[in-house]
Amino acid sequence: MSNSDIYHEMIIDYSRNPINFGTIVKPDIFMHDSNPLCGDSIDLYMNVDDDVHSISEIKFNGKGCAICIACTSVLTEITKGKKIDDVIKINKTDILSELGLQKLNPVRIKCALLSLKILKFSIYSYLSDKIKKIDDTRKTELFKLKDDATNLY
Amino acid sequence: MKTQTTSIDYIRKDFPILNRCVYDDKQLIYLDNASTTQKPIQVINAINNFYRNYNSNIHRSVYSIANEATAAYENTRSKIAKFLNIRNAKEIIFVRGTTEAINLVAYSWGRNNIAKDDVIVTTEYEHHSNIVPWQLLVKEKQAKLKYIEINENGELRLDQLDDYLEYGNVKLVTFSQMSNVLGTITDSTKIISKCKKYNVKTLIDGAQSAPHMKVNIDDIGCDFFACSAHKMLGPTGVGILWAPKNVMEHMVPFHGGGDMIKEVHKYETTWNDLPYKFEAGTPNIADVIGFSTAIDYINDIGIDTIRNHEEDLRNYALSKLDNIKNIVIYGNKDSAKSGGIISFNFADIHPHDLATILDEDGIAIRSGHHCAQVLMEKLDVPATSRISFYIYNTKNEIDKLVISLEKAARLFKL
């Protein structure tokens, strides 16, 4: 993929004016992670609506390149309002195709998927804490979520 | 050398990689020499020749090709001694690189010489390799790590060193002779003369200085010096540590194993003489031999010619970058006080995005924290873009860089 193709209107706009940018005081879910090699650093905050088991509010904060910030904007927008069961199904293609980044090279893919990795890990640890008695199907699902997060890039 | 242009053209022919294109038709413009340099055909051939014609283990076997290998390996030591003006070649230890050399000092010297409440002084513009080994050591020994800060020109505030030395307990001052991010050339002589008054040891990280300027260890008078082959036209995986014999004799071995011993008994071992005491196991023979050829190559051109060429390129690049709006340059504008390195940021374009855009035009620059996160914190930026030169770079390449930067400005609507 040509590099100039990467930096199209949507990426530049999202990176200059990120959506869902900010913080949540006392969030139900919080996680921070960074890419040590390139320095992208993201904090992700979420509140959960317990009645319907969905993400009622989501914000992110941090520093990163245009790709990282644009992808995090898109990810948070996709996540907002979704049921947790659906949130855990969000995959990398959902994010990359939304911004036309399917063919991003392996170094820069880390910038694009950092926030998805944080999302998956944070929901995994939230659910692990939350569900005291986990039945076996749920357990398998949880392990799969952790695996997904680990193997994202 | 004849005229600058023709001789640089001549030099470029020795570097096969400079002929290649990326993205089909963009000729490679390599501006990441502070990270690693390209290798001339002479170095590639020397390594090739070793494996083809006299590959064998050194120091032990008695047959011809092993003798040839041992002679070539040891010859590198003498060559480095001459290159860096070290009186005794046996004080040079081959290691994997600067990082390993510093870790060796932290382990083999530090463990016996640093105690509770002792102070190790480093600087804000160090590479992680000259910070992390000391963090590990001070944690183990309950000692303290202190930093000499930088001023707005990217130079060290040596008044702080005076304070540290006066306060006492300083056992080691460790610093890079040239910053890998800002290019700043450290006033080593001044630091060392201050330290000598207090009988404080000094370590010089020469990873950036040795390839680009004349280093005279005998004159400088430091206690430890480290550098890497791959940043000076040589192969990766080889570097040196130098320390005076009387210091090294009192250091414990870093690694135990073959070649570093004199006699091994069931529960006791006596160490081999220097430098072999610190060279356990089969070393990186082929690349040490390649390093030797790299030094020949640098000597043929002349280290002062290299330094002048880079100073010239840096001045040219600074004048061009000056014409582009929204470029912020970190470090010293005076190229006489800096190596051929320029770190900058371009408006709000993240360095990773900028590097990706330049890459499309075949231009390789470094973006990120350059293994200097302490410095990034000081500059209050998450990352910078960095261009760094070597003898084969040209003004024409800088012109192409400028065109590419203008393209980035258009994409990001600056």
Chai-1 contact restraints between the chains, C-beta under 6 A:
chainA,res_idxA,chainB,res_idxB,connection_type,confidence,min_distance_angstrom,max_distance_angstrom,comment,restraint_id
A,N3,B,T356,contact,1.0,0.0,6.0,A-B,restraint_1
A,N3,B,I357,contact,1.0,0.0,6.0,A-B,restraint_2
A,N3,B,E360,contact,1.0,0.0,6.0,A-B,restraint_3
A,Y7,B,L411,contact,1.0,0.0,6.0,A-B,restraint_4
A,C38,B,H352,contact,1.0,0.0,6.0,A-B,restraint_5
A,C38,B,G368,contact,1.0,0.0,6.0,A-B,restraint_6
A,G39,B,G368,contact,1.0,0.0,6.0,A-B,restraint_7
A,G39,B,H369,contact,1.0,0.0,6.0,A-B,restraint_8
A,G39,B,P382,contact,1.0,0.0,6.0,A-B,restraint_9
A,G39,B,A383,contact,1.0,0.0,6.0,A-B,restraint_10
A,K63,B,P382,contact,1.0,0.0,6.0,A-B,restraint_11
A,C65,B,H350,contact,1.0,0.0,6.0,A-B,restraint_12
A,C65,B,H352,contact,1.0,0.0,6.0,A-B,restraint_13
A,C65,B,D353,contact,1.0,0.0,6.0,A-B,restraint_14
A,A66,B,H350,contact,1.0,0.0,6.0,A-B,restraint_15
A,A66,B,D353,contact,1.0,0.0,6.0,A-B,restraint_16
